[in-house]
């Protein structure tokens, strides 16, 4: 009888778990974006849901990000791949003036936007696939506003609920789509690594940077679809962690044991290290050579090229590796600092693992992410003007390595992460399940979506107040003249 009761209890438990059908639109372009939505998909699979990942191959580089969900890949067009190859070469023009920096980034933004537009056109031509996905009647579709194509597909696939989001800090137009105030006066632009709210010129510079991003990438057509999202998930919380991996590569373990302190250098998946300017690479090498008692591990995609061979003979404390388990290394106590581009994935991994960083931003939201880390006392930012300045780069390395305030702040935040009362995993699962069951709630949709510019900023009220004030002053003046 007890065995029958046990089986009956298990049957009731299993039958009470409702599995929702979830579609995750996850472009393969950047490791940070793929890993974010890939982890979301895997977590939902582990929670017992039927998850499908739709993965357009925007870039030949990168990974799917998910290992547990059902995967549908959409191959990229030849035209998009040609743009992808040209976009990655070379990435650092290093202009000396800030306005020129923005102009160069705007110039790079055109093929960047074209690449996504061309690929989206290819996705929309897959009418049979889109029809098949619509027939699946998904309870929830999860997509980033970083790529407008996912938002557009929501209109065609027609899931019960939309959950939109961002794998990084919301960029310019995303704030409007999420129903958030842009706050350009104090919210740094993705292109801005130094915003002084007390300086008019700094705020003007920030406004200019926002205008560039807005003009280049914003599409008003996705605003209406985004406004009906059930929830928005933003990967901007510094106390977020998806996994706690351990070291498994013996080679890297031996390198970590060579000296008491080790530093990791990695510029992410978009910036190709071996294609950097020779002057910058030489400055990095000479800076590393100034710290013979510290081991440096540099993620360098072609460790067999002439530059790498020359480095091995001249700088024994530098190790060039084609691939590194970044999260694993950051979790190791022998690694004391991270020199990185400041992508959201890297900054969060740095924060979670309690390591300070030297941030060298180069594109997208990286300048803003780097500024955020410096403001929080978790490292130092090196801006574009000083990349090729050997003395400045060496000083920043020294400052990051030996500033104990950075190390103490990093450990404190890591401890906060470990004791966070509500895990991101639990919040994600419950939010998605809630959206799948109840759909979008009108109460959660800001009325600002339906307001024009004049009403949103109360310009009509201000105008009325000014008119009434002028009339009052006019009447008062006439009365005074009559009395006198």
Secondary structure as GFF3:
##gff-version 3
##sequence-region A 1 484
A	DSSP	alpha_helix	2	16	.	.	.	ID=ss1
A	DSSP	beta_strand	21	25	.	.	.	ID=ss2
A	DSSP	alpha_helix	31	46	.	.	.	ID=ss3
A	DSSP	beta_strand	50	56	.	.	.	ID=ss4
A	DSSP	beta_strand	70	74	.	.	.	ID=ss5
A	DSSP	alpha_helix	78	87	.	.	.	ID=ss6
A	DSSP	alpha_helix	98	124	.	.	.	ID=ss7
A	DSSP	alpha_helix	127	135	.	.	.	ID=ss8
A	DSSP	beta_strand	140	144	.	.	.	ID=ss9
A	DSSP	alpha_helix	148	157	.	.	.	ID=ss10
A	DSSP	beta_strand	161	166	.	.	.	ID=ss11
A	DSSP	alpha_helix	173	178	.	.	.	ID=ss12
A	DSSP	alpha_helix	200	217	.	.	.	ID=ss13
A	DSSP	alpha_helix	221	226	.	.	.	ID=ss14
A	DSSP	beta_strand	231	234	.	.	.	ID=ss15
A	DSSP	alpha_helix	250	256	.	.	.	ID=ss16
A	DSSP	beta_strand	261	266	.	.	.	ID=ss17
A	DSSP	three_ten_helix	273	275	.	.	.	ID=ss18
A	DSSP	alpha_helix	278	289	.	.	.	ID=ss19
A	DSSP	beta_strand	294	299	.	.	.	ID=ss20
A	DSSP	alpha_helix	306	314	.	.	.	ID=ss21
A	DSSP	beta_strand	318	321	.	.	.	ID=ss22
A	DSSP	alpha_helix	326	330	.	.	.	ID=ss23
A	DSSP	beta_strand	335	340	.	.	.	ID=ss24
A	DSSP	alpha_helix	344	353	.	.	.	ID=ss25
A	DSSP	beta_strand	356	359	.	.	.	ID=ss26
A	DSSP	alpha_helix	366	375	.	.	.	ID=ss27
A	DSSP	beta_strand	379	381	.	.	.	ID=ss28
A	DSSP	three_ten_helix	384	386	.	.	.	ID=ss29
A	DSSP	alpha_helix	390	402	.	.	.	ID=ss30
A	DSSP	alpha_helix	404	418	.	.	.	ID=ss31
A	DSSP	alpha_helix	424	438	.	.	.	ID=ss32
A	DSSP	three_ten_helix	442	444	.	.	.	ID=ss33
A	DSSP	three_ten_helix	447	450	.	.	.	ID=ss34
A	DSSP	alpha_helix	453	456	.	.	.	ID=ss35
A	DSSP	alpha_helix	459	483	.	.	.	ID=ss36
###
